[in-house]
Amino acid sequence: MNVAIVIPARFASTRLPAKPLLRETGKYLVQHVYDRACEVQSASRVIVATDDLRIVEAVRSFGGEVMMTRADHVSGTDRIAEVAEVIDADVFVNLQGDEPLFEPASIEALITMMREPGIDMATLAVPIADAEAYLNPNVVKVVSDDGGRALYFSRSPIPFFRDSVPNLGMIRQHLGVYAYRREFLLRITKLPPHPLELAEKLEQLRVLGTGGTLRVGTIDHAHRGVDTPEDYAAFVNHYRITHRRAA
């Protein structure tokens, strides 16, 4: 199975402008993500997809592969679909460009799920450890069947425990990393938004709403991404500490 990891990287960001090009560690933020993606042994190719020439130049400066894409994409999935139109791969992995501490083993798990026949997409989730996260609409929850196929994603607390205190052991938070079979990716991005997708503002509901099969794998924990200046400062501090220990 030929697998390509695609890293969508936009220059514009409301909370952290020019995020992919931040370089306090001596390496661009997008470079940290790219280097870790290259550790995924099941992937044959790693590509940064961007709409900004400054990011193109940065990726080329460290020897990475980069593709210029249109500026009008509304989601990372749409940007990856543009890459899939011209790149020959069976499966495409959508890896966010602000996740410099992700575990390559998590992506390996994602790719392994795509080897199962009949799976259109795969994604990951982690257990929810506290009731506050369960009730938080900014934390997307997912429920799946006994075979690991997604039944629904929601910002609401699901499953809802009508007659008991929530059993946190049953509750999982969805992580925004995906693997798509190429033909499915090209098809789903040409469909209009589904009513469920519009209601919850969750693009993965287009998959379920139109009959797609989405497999959900559970990992133990997720590293925090870089969304704010505080997040980046924490990452820089973590990097310097671990780099110092390695030296």
Backbone as numpy.savetxt, mean C-alpha at the origin, in Angstrom:
# Nx Ny Nz CAx CAy CAz Cx Cy Cz
5.77 -16.75 -11.75 4.92 -15.55 -11.75 5.81 -14.31 -11.75
5.66 -13.49 -12.76 6.45 -12.27 -12.91 5.81 -11.13 -12.11
6.53 -10.59 -11.15 5.98 -9.59 -10.23 6.75 -8.28 -10.33
6.02 -7.18 -10.46 6.63 -5.85 -10.44 6.09 -5.08 -9.24
6.99 -4.49 -8.47 6.60 -3.59 -7.38 6.63 -2.17 -7.93
5.51 -1.46 -7.80 5.43 -0.08 -8.27 5.22 0.83 -7.06
6.03 1.88 -6.98 5.99 2.83 -5.88 5.45 4.16 -6.40
4.17 4.47 -6.17 3.66 5.78 -6.59 4.28 6.88 -5.73
4.75 7.94 -6.37 5.41 9.01 -5.63 5.00 10.36 -6.21
4.26 11.14 -5.42 3.82 12.47 -5.83 4.63 13.53 -5.10
4.93 14.62 -5.81 5.66 15.73 -5.18 4.74 16.51 -4.26
3.51 16.72 -4.70 2.56 17.53 -3.92 2.03 16.73 -2.74
2.02 17.36 -1.58 1.46 16.76 -0.38 1.02 17.88 0.55
-0.22 17.83 1.00 -0.74 18.92 1.83 0.01 19.03 3.15
0.22 17.89 3.80 0.84 17.93 5.13 2.37 17.92 5.10
2.94 17.43 4.01 4.40 17.33 3.94 4.85 17.49 2.49
4.95 18.73 2.00 5.33 18.98 0.61 6.69 18.38 0.26
6.82 17.92 -0.99 8.07 17.35 -1.51 8.52 16.14 -0.71
7.57 15.42 -0.16 7.89 14.30 0.74 8.87 13.28 0.15
8.70 12.83 -1.10 9.62 11.80 -1.60 11.08 12.25 -1.65
11.31 13.57 -1.67 12.67 14.09 -1.85 13.32 14.52 -0.54
12.65 14.33 0.59 13.27 14.63 1.88 14.53 13.78 2.04
15.60 14.42 2.59 16.90 13.75 2.51 17.79 13.98 3.73
17.21 14.10 4.90 18.01 14.35 6.09 18.88 13.16 6.48
18.56 11.99 6.01 19.36 10.80 6.31 20.53 10.63 5.35
20.58 11.48 4.30 21.57 11.29 3.25 21.01 10.53 2.07
19.80 9.99 2.22 19.11 9.29 1.14 17.70 9.87 1.02
17.21 9.97 -0.20 15.83 10.41 -0.39 14.88 9.44 0.31
13.74 9.97 0.76 12.74 9.10 1.38 12.31 8.01 0.40
12.07 8.37 -0.85 11.66 7.38 -1.84 12.77 6.36 -2.08
14.01 6.76 -1.87 15.13 5.82 -2.03 15.13 4.76 -0.94
14.78 5.16 0.28 14.67 4.19 1.36 13.63 3.11 1.01
12.50 3.56 0.48 11.44 2.62 0.11 11.91 1.73 -1.04
12.54 2.34 -2.02 13.02 1.60 -3.20 14.02 0.52 -2.78
14.97 0.88 -1.92 16.00 -0.08 -1.51 15.40 -1.27 -0.78
14.41 -1.02 0.07 13.78 -2.13 0.78 12.94 -2.98 -0.18
12.32 -2.34 -1.16 11.55 -3.10 -2.14 12.46 -4.04 -2.93
13.68 -3.62 -3.16 14.63 -4.46 -3.89 15.03 -5.70 -3.09
14.72 -5.72 -1.80 15.01 -6.90 -0.97 13.94 -7.98 -1.12
12.82 -7.67 -1.77 11.75 -8.65 -1.97 12.18 -9.59 -3.08
12.54 -10.81 -2.73 13.14 -11.73 -3.69 12.15 -12.22 -4.74
10.86 -12.21 -4.43 9.86 -12.70 -5.38 9.55 -11.68 -6.47
10.03 -10.47 -6.33 9.77 -9.43 -7.32 10.92 -9.36 -8.31
10.60 -9.25 -9.59 11.62 -9.17 -10.62 11.96 -7.74 -11.01
11.14 -6.78 -10.54 11.32 -5.40 -10.97 10.74 -4.44 -9.94
11.41 -3.32 -9.71 10.92 -2.26 -8.83 10.93 -0.96 -9.63
9.78 -0.28 -9.66 9.63 0.93 -10.47 8.98 2.04 -9.64
9.54 3.22 -9.67 8.89 4.39 -9.10 8.03 5.03 -10.18
6.77 5.31 -9.87 5.85 5.95 -10.81 5.52 7.34 -10.28
5.83 8.36 -11.05 5.66 9.73 -10.57 5.14 10.63 -11.68
4.72 11.83 -11.30 4.27 12.83 -12.27 5.15 14.08 -12.20
6.33 13.95 -11.59 7.17 15.12 -11.36 8.62 14.83 -11.78
9.16 15.72 -12.61 10.52 15.52 -13.13 11.58 15.57 -12.04
11.32 16.28 -10.95 12.29 16.33 -9.86 12.45 14.97 -9.21
11.35 14.23 -9.11 11.43 12.87 -8.57 12.08 11.94 -9.57
11.79 12.12 -10.85 12.45 11.33 -11.89 13.97 11.47 -11.78
14.44 12.70 -11.67 15.88 12.96 -11.59 16.48 12.35 -10.32
15.75 12.44 -9.21 16.25 11.89 -7.95 16.40 10.37 -8.04
15.40 9.71 -8.58 15.45 8.24 -8.68 16.58 7.81 -9.60
16.74 8.50 -10.71 17.83 8.16 -11.63 19.19 8.39 -10.99
19.27 9.36 -10.08 20.56 9.67 -9.44 21.05 8.53 -8.56
20.13 7.74 -8.01 20.58 6.61 -7.19 20.46 5.28 -7.95
20.23 5.35 -9.26 20.24 4.14 -10.08 18.94 3.38 -10.10
17.85 3.99 -9.65 16.56 3.32 -9.65 15.84 3.44 -10.97
14.87 2.57 -11.17 14.04 2.62 -12.37 12.83 3.50 -12.08
12.50 4.40 -12.99 11.40 5.34 -12.77 10.63 5.51 -14.07
9.33 5.76 -13.93 8.47 5.98 -15.09 7.64 7.23 -14.85
7.63 8.12 -15.83 6.83 9.33 -15.76 5.39 8.99 -16.13
4.45 9.40 -15.29 3.03 9.11 -15.53 2.24 10.42 -15.54
0.98 10.31 -15.93 0.14 11.49 -16.03 -0.09 12.15 -14.66
-0.44 13.42 -14.71 -0.63 14.16 -13.47 -2.07 14.15 -12.98
-3.00 13.59 -13.76 -4.42 13.68 -13.42 -4.97 12.45 -12.72
-4.12 11.54 -12.28 -4.60 10.35 -11.59 -5.16 10.72 -10.22
-6.29 10.12 -9.87 -6.92 10.42 -8.58 -6.46 9.47 -7.49
-5.78 8.39 -7.84 -5.32 7.44 -6.83 -4.04 6.75 -7.30
-3.35 6.14 -6.34 -2.16 5.37 -6.68 -2.49 4.19 -7.56
-3.67 3.62 -7.38 -4.09 2.48 -8.22 -4.16 2.88 -9.68
-4.71 4.06 -9.96 -4.78 4.54 -11.33 -3.38 4.77 -11.91
-2.48 5.26 -11.10 -1.11 5.49 -11.57 -0.43 4.17 -11.90
-0.67 3.16 -11.07 -0.07 1.85 -11.31 -0.67 1.20 -12.55
-1.95 1.44 -12.79 -2.58 0.90 -14.00 -1.93 1.47 -15.25
-1.54 2.74 -15.21 -0.84 3.32 -16.36 0.48 2.61 -16.60
1.19 2.27 -15.52 2.43 1.52 -15.64 2.15 0.13 -16.22
1.07 -0.50 -15.74 0.74 -1.86 -16.18 0.38 -1.93 -17.66
-0.01 -0.82 -18.23 -0.34 -0.80 -19.65 0.89 -1.02 -20.52
2.06 -0.70 -20.00 3.28 -0.78 -20.82 4.34 -1.72 -20.25
4.16 -2.18 -19.03 5.13 -3.07 -18.40 4.60 -4.50 -18.40
5.44 -5.45 -18.77 5.04 -6.85 -18.85 5.28 -7.54 -17.50
4.20 -7.76 -16.75 4.27 -8.48 -15.48 2.92 -9.13 -15.24
2.91 -10.24 -14.51 1.66 -10.94 -14.19 0.94 -10.27 -13.02
1.74 -9.79 -12.06 1.20 -9.19 -10.83 1.93 -7.88 -10.55
1.15 -6.88 -10.13 1.71 -5.59 -9.75 1.41 -5.34 -8.28
2.43 -4.94 -7.55 2.29 -4.60 -6.13 2.32 -3.09 -5.99
1.34 -2.55 -5.29 1.26 -1.11 -5.00 1.86 -0.87 -3.63
3.06 -0.31 -3.61 3.77 -0.02 -2.36 3.90 1.48 -2.21
3.32 2.04 -1.16 3.33 3.48 -0.97 4.75 4.00 -0.77
5.03 5.17 -1.36 6.36 5.75 -1.29 6.71 6.40 0.03
5.80 6.34 1.01 6.08 6.93 2.33 6.13 5.87 3.42
6.53 4.65 3.03 6.63 3.54 3.99 8.07 3.01 4.04
9.01 3.81 4.54 10.42 3.40 4.50 10.78 2.26 5.45
9.89 1.92 6.38 10.20 0.88 7.36 9.38 -0.39 7.16
8.74 -0.52 6.00 7.95 -1.73 5.79 8.86 -2.95 5.76
8.29 -4.10 6.12 9.06 -5.34 6.13 8.95 -6.03 4.77
10.06 -6.32 4.10 9.99 -7.05 2.83 9.22 -8.36 2.95
9.26 -8.99 4.12 8.52 -10.25 4.32 7.01 -10.04 4.16
6.52 -8.85 4.48 5.09 -8.57 4.31 4.72 -8.58 2.82
5.58 -8.01 1.98 5.32 -8.02 0.55 5.44 -9.43 0.00
6.36 -10.20 0.54 6.47 -11.62 0.13 5.16 -12.35 0.44
4.57 -12.07 1.60 3.30 -12.70 1.96 2.20 -12.30 1.00
2.21 -11.05 0.60 1.23 -10.54 -0.36 1.35 -11.27 -1.70
2.58 -11.43 -2.15 2.83 -12.10 -3.43 2.44 -13.57 -3.36
2.72 -14.20 -2.23 2.36 -15.61 -2.06 0.86 -15.81 -2.20
0.05 -14.89 -1.66 -1.39 -15.01 -1.79 -1.84 -14.94 -3.25
-1.12 -14.20 -4.06 -1.49 -14.06 -5.47 -1.21 -15.32 -6.28
-0.50 -16.26 -5.70 -0.27 -17.53 -6.40 -1.50 -18.45 -6.33
-2.46 -18.07 -5.48 -3.69 -18.85 -5.35 -4.60 -18.59 -6.55
-5.05 -19.63 -7.25 -5.92 -19.43 -8.42 -7.22 -18.72 -8.04
-7.68 -17.86 -8.92 -8.96 -17.20 -8.71 -8.91 -15.93 -7.88
-7.72 -15.52 -7.42 -7.59 -14.31 -6.62 -7.26 -13.15 -7.54
-8.10 -12.11 -7.52 -7.88 -10.93 -8.35 -6.90 -9.96 -7.71
-7.02 -9.83 -6.39 -6.20 -8.89 -5.63 -5.87 -9.48 -4.26
-4.84 -8.92 -3.64 -4.52 -9.30 -2.26 -4.13 -8.05 -1.50
-4.36 -8.07 -0.19 -3.99 -6.96 0.67 -3.65 -7.49 2.05
-3.30 -6.59 2.97 -2.87 -7.01 4.30 -3.67 -6.28 5.38
-3.70 -6.89 6.56 -4.35 -6.31 7.72 -3.55 -6.67 8.96
-3.80 -5.91 10.04 -3.17 -6.20 11.33 -4.25 -6.23 12.40
-4.04 -6.97 13.48 -5.02 -6.97 14.58 -5.15 -5.58 15.19
-6.37 -5.24 15.59 -6.61 -3.99 16.31 -6.54 -4.27 17.80
-5.69 -3.50 18.49 -5.40 -3.82 19.89 -6.23 -3.07 20.90
-6.96 -2.02 20.48 -7.70 -1.25 21.47 -9.03 -0.78 20.91
-9.97 -0.54 21.79 -11.32 -0.16 21.40 -11.35 1.21 20.73
-10.44 2.09 21.10 -10.41 3.42 20.49 -10.19 3.33 18.98
-9.25 2.48 18.56 -9.00 2.30 17.13 -10.20 1.66 16.44
-10.85 0.75 17.13 -12.04 0.08 16.58 -13.14 1.09 16.26
-13.27 2.11 17.09 -14.32 3.12 16.91 -13.89 4.29 16.02
-12.63 4.39 15.71 -12.09 5.53 14.97 -12.41 5.40 13.48
-13.14 6.36 12.89 -13.48 6.27 11.47 -12.28 6.43 10.55
-11.15 6.92 11.07 -9.94 7.03 10.26 -9.18 5.71 10.18
-9.58 4.75 10.99 -9.00 3.41 10.96 -9.95 2.52 10.17
-9.50 2.04 9.03 -10.36 1.21 8.17 -10.32 -0.23 8.65
-11.51 -0.78 8.89 -11.62 -2.16 9.35 -11.98 -3.09 8.19
-11.62 -4.35 8.32 -11.94 -5.34 7.29 -12.41 -6.63 7.95
-13.40 -7.26 7.35 -13.83 -8.60 7.77 -13.73 -9.51 6.56
-13.38 -10.77 6.80 -13.19 -11.71 5.71 -13.82 -13.05 6.07
-13.96 -13.93 5.06 -14.55 -15.24 5.31 -13.49 -16.22 5.79
-13.89 -17.48 5.98 -12.96 -18.48 6.52 -11.79 -18.75 5.59
-11.94 -18.44 4.32 -10.86 -18.64 3.36 -9.97 -17.43 3.18
-10.23 -16.38 3.96 -9.40 -15.18 3.89 -9.83 -14.19 2.84
-10.98 -14.39 2.22 -11.46 -13.45 1.20 -12.25 -12.33 1.87
-11.99 -11.11 1.44 -12.63 -9.95 2.05 -14.13 -9.96 1.83
-14.88 -9.72 2.90 -16.33 -9.56 2.81 -16.71 -8.08 2.76
-16.01 -7.25 3.55 -16.33 -5.82 3.54 -15.22 -5.04 4.24
-15.06 -3.79 3.79 -14.18 -2.81 4.43 -15.06 -1.65 4.88
-14.76 -1.08 6.04 -15.58 0.03 6.50 -14.81 0.92 7.47
-15.23 2.18 7.50 -14.75 3.09 8.53 -15.54 2.91 9.83
-16.67 2.28 9.73 -17.49 1.98 10.91 -16.90 0.79 11.65
-17.28 0.60 12.92 -16.78 -0.56 13.67 -17.42 -1.85 13.17
-16.66 -2.67 12.47 -17.14 -3.97 12.00 -16.14 -5.04 12.41
-16.62 -6.25 12.75 -18.03 -6.58 12.93 -18.62 -5.88 14.16
-19.93 -5.66 14.11 -20.61 -5.01 15.23 -21.07 -6.07 16.21
-20.71 -5.89 17.49 -21.05 -6.88 18.52 -22.34 -6.44 19.22
-23.44 -7.00 18.81 -24.74 -6.55 19.29 -24.97 -6.85 20.76
-24.57 -8.05 21.20 -24.92 -8.50 22.55 -23.73 -8.66 23.48
-22.57 -8.13 23.10 -21.40 -8.35 23.95 -20.39 -7.22 23.75
-19.40 -7.21 24.61 -18.28 -6.29 24.48 -17.47 -6.71 23.26
-16.97 -5.76 22.45 -16.18 -6.13 21.27 -15.04 -7.08 21.59
-14.95 -8.14 20.79 -13.87 -9.11 20.91 -12.73 -8.63 20.01
-11.72 -8.00 20.62 -10.65 -7.42 19.82 -9.89 -8.46 19.02
-9.95 -9.70 19.43 -9.27 -10.76 18.69 -9.86 -11.00 17.32
-11.08 -10.51 17.08 -11.73 -10.70 15.79 -11.59 -9.48 14.87
-11.03 -8.40 15.36 -11.06 -7.14 14.64 -9.70 -6.86 14.01
-9.73 -6.45 12.73 -8.48 -6.16 12.03 -8.54 -4.80 11.32
-7.40 -4.16 11.29 -7.24 -2.90 10.57 -6.64 -3.17 9.20
-7.22 -2.57 8.19 -6.70 -2.74 6.84 -5.47 -1.87 6.61
-4.49 -2.42 5.92 -3.30 -1.68 5.52 -3.37 -1.41 4.03
-2.99 -0.21 3.61 -3.17 0.20 2.22 -2.08 -0.27 1.29
-1.80 -1.55 1.28 -0.85 -2.14 0.33 -1.59 -3.22 -0.44
-1.39 -3.26 -1.76 -2.17 -4.17 -2.60 -1.28 -4.88 -3.62
-1.75 -6.06 -4.02 -1.20 -6.74 -5.20 -2.37 -6.99 -6.14
-2.17 -6.76 -7.43 -3.23 -6.92 -8.42 -2.77 -7.84 -9.53
-3.66 -8.70 -10.00 -3.39 -9.39 -11.25 -3.54 -8.37 -12.38
-2.65 -8.41 -13.33 -2.57 -7.34 -14.34 -3.89 -7.10 -15.05
-4.51 -8.15 -15.57 -5.73 -7.96 -16.35 -6.86 -7.40 -15.49
-6.87 -7.78 -14.21 -7.90 -7.25 -13.31 -7.65 -5.78 -13.01
-6.40 -5.41 -12.79 -6.05 -4.02 -12.53 -6.49 -3.12 -13.69
-6.21 -3.54 -14.90 -6.57 -2.73 -16.06 -8.08 -2.62 -16.22
-8.78 -3.68 -15.82 -10.24 -3.65 -15.95 -10.89 -2.80 -14.86
-10.46 -2.97 -13.61 -11.13 -2.31 -12.49 -10.93 -0.79 -12.53
-9.80 -0.34 -13.05 -9.55 1.10 -13.09 -10.31 1.79 -14.22
-10.90 1.03 -15.11 -11.72 1.62 -16.17 -13.20 1.68 -15.78
-13.56 1.09 -14.65 -14.94 1.11 -14.18 -15.22 2.40 -13.41
-16.47 2.86 -13.44 -16.81 4.06 -12.64 -16.80 3.71 -11.15
-16.64 4.70 -10.27 -16.69 4.43 -8.83 -18.01 3.75 -8.45
-17.91 2.76 -7.55 -19.09 2.05 -7.08 -19.78 2.86 -5.98
-21.10 2.76 -5.84 -21.80 3.49 -4.77 -21.22 3.24 -3.38
-20.81 2.02 -3.09 -20.20 1.75 -1.79 -18.87 2.48 -1.64
-18.12 2.51 -2.70 -16.84 3.24 -2.71 -17.06 4.72 -2.42
-18.07 5.30 -3.04 -18.37 6.70 -2.84 -18.88 6.98 -1.43
-19.63 6.04 -0.88 -20.20 6.22 0.47 -19.11 6.22 1.54
-18.19 5.25 1.44 -17.16 5.09 2.47 -15.86 5.83 2.13
-15.72 6.26 0.86 -14.48 6.83 0.36 -13.33 5.82 0.51
-13.60 4.60 0.06 -12.63 3.51 0.08 -12.61 2.85 -1.29
-11.52 3.01 -2.02 -11.48 2.54 -3.39 -11.53 1.01 -3.49
-11.13 0.28 -2.46 -11.17 -1.17 -2.52 -12.60 -1.71 -2.58
-13.57 -0.87 -2.21 -14.96 -1.32 -2.29 -15.46 -1.39 -3.73
-14.75 -0.79 -4.66 -15.08 -0.98 -6.07 -14.85 -2.45 -6.46
-13.83 -3.05 -5.88 -13.52 -4.45 -6.15 -14.65 -5.35 -5.65
-15.03 -5.18 -4.40 -16.08 -6.03 -3.83 -17.43 -5.72 -4.45
-17.70 -4.45 -4.71 -18.99 -4.07 -5.26 -19.23 -4.57 -6.66
-18.16 -4.87 -7.40 -18.30 -5.35 -8.77 -17.97 -6.83 -8.91
-17.85 -7.53 -7.76 -17.70 -8.98 -7.81 -16.29 -9.50 -7.84
-15.30 -8.63 -7.58 -13.91 -9.09 -7.56 -13.59 -9.88 -6.30
-12.50 -10.65 -6.38 -12.07 -11.47 -5.25 -10.79 -10.88 -4.66
-10.87 -10.50 -3.38 -9.76 -9.83 -2.72 -9.36 -10.63 -1.49
-8.16 -11.16 -1.51 -7.65 -11.98 -0.41 -6.97 -11.09 0.62
-7.23 -11.36 1.90 -6.66 -10.57 2.99 -5.74 -11.44 3.84
-4.50 -11.03 3.96 -3.55 -11.70 4.83 -3.32 -10.89 6.09
-3.06 -11.55 7.20 -2.85 -10.86 8.47 -1.39 -10.95 8.87
-0.79 -9.80 9.19 0.57 -9.75 9.72 0.50 -9.23 11.15
1.58 -9.40 11.89 1.56 -9.08 13.32 1.47 -7.59 13.62
2.19 -6.79 12.85 2.21 -5.36 13.12 2.58 -4.60 11.86
2.31 -3.32 11.87 2.65 -2.47 10.72 3.48 -1.29 11.20
4.48 -0.93 10.41 5.26 0.26 10.73 4.51 1.50 10.30
4.67 2.55 11.06 4.00 3.81 10.76 4.62 4.46 9.53
3.78 4.96 8.64 4.25 5.66 7.46 4.63 7.10 7.80
5.11 7.82 6.78 5.52 9.21 6.95 4.47 10.11 6.31
3.65 10.74 7.15 2.58 11.63 6.67 2.79 13.08 7.08
3.52 13.30 8.14 3.67 14.65 8.71 5.15 14.94 8.99
5.51 16.19 9.24 6.89 16.50 9.62 7.32 15.73 10.87
6.40 15.53 11.78 6.73 14.78 13.00 7.05 13.32 12.68
6.29 12.75 11.76 6.55 11.37 11.34 7.95 11.26 10.72
8.29 12.23 9.89 9.60 12.17 9.23 10.73 12.34 10.24
10.54 13.24 11.21 11.56 13.43 12.24 11.76 12.14 13.04
10.67 11.44 13.32 10.77 10.17 14.05 11.52 9.13 13.22
11.25 9.09 11.91 11.95 8.15 11.03 13.45 8.47 10.97
13.78 9.75 10.84 15.19 10.15 10.78 15.91 9.73 12.06
15.26 9.95 13.19 15.85 9.56 14.47 16.06 8.05 14.54
15.05 7.30 14.11 15.15 5.83 14.10 16.29 5.39 13.19
16.39 6.00 12.02 17.44 5.62 11.06 18.83 5.88 11.63
18.99 7.03 12.25 20.31 7.37 12.79 20.72 6.44 13.91
19.75 6.08 14.75 20.05 5.15 15.85 20.44 3.78 15.30
19.65 3.25 14.40 19.95 1.92 13.86 21.21 1.92 13.01
21.46 3.01 12.28 22.68 3.11 11.47 23.90 3.17 12.35
23.80 3.87 13.49 24.90 3.98 14.43 25.23 2.61 15.04
24.18 1.84 15.35 24.39 0.51 15.92 25.05 -0.41 14.91
24.62 -0.31 13.64 25.19 -1.17 12.61 26.67 -0.86 12.37
27.02 0.43 12.52 28.40 0.83 12.31 29.30 0.37 13.46
